[in-house]
Amino acid sequence: MKIQDIAFFLVLGVLLFKRDPKFFAIAGIISLILAIPLFSLWIFFTAERLTWYAAAFFLVAIIFYILQLQKSK
């Protein structure tokens, strides 16, 4: 387990505690923004991990948005 994995799980834990889908979407966008310069520097392993983390953040955000819609009905 690398340091970016530990940071991902820490951020994921904090965001799961807050349960706000906007924060997950912002974290996903930040992950993608951080991956762009890494791809240009040919650091593919870390950049690919960041894109997977972004996908995970977006997936959790979508799940929380769906749960909020079901609660409001």
N, C-alpha and C positions, 0 to 999 in steps of 0.2 A: 504494500500500500504506500503510495507516494504522498507527498505533502499536499498536492492538489486534491487528492481523494479525501484526505482528512478535512481540508478546508471546505470541500463540497458538502460533506456530511454535517459539519458544524453549521454551515449556512442553511442547509436543508432542515436541520433540527430546529433552528431558531425560527425559520419561516413557517414550519409546520406548527410551532407553538402559537404564532400570531394568526395563522389561518386567513390571511388576506391574499386573494389571488393576484392583486396588483403587484405586490412585492415579488411574487414568483415570476410574473411577466418581466418585471424590471431586472431581476436576477438573470433571467434567460437572455435578455438583450445585452446585459453587461458581459455575460459569458461569451456571446458571439462577438462583441466588440473587442474583447481581449484576445480572441482567437485569430482575428484578421492579421495583426502584425506577426504573430507566430507562424502563420502559413507563409507569409512573405519572406520570413527568415529561414524557412525550411525546417522548422521545428514541428514536425508533423504529429508526433505522439501526443504532446501536450495540447496542441491545437485541436486534434481530433477529440481528445478527452473533453475539452471545453465545449465542443459542439454537442457531444453526448449529454453533458451536464445541462446545457441550454435546452435540449429536447426534454430532459427530465423535468426541468423547471416549468416549461410550457405545458407539459402533460399534467402536472399537479395543478397548475393554474386553471386549466380547462376543467379538471375534475371538480375543483372548488367552485368554479363558476356554475357548473351544472347543478351542484348541490345547493347553491344559493338560489338558483331559479326554481328548484323543486320546493324549497322551503317557503318561497314567496307565493306559491300557488295555493 
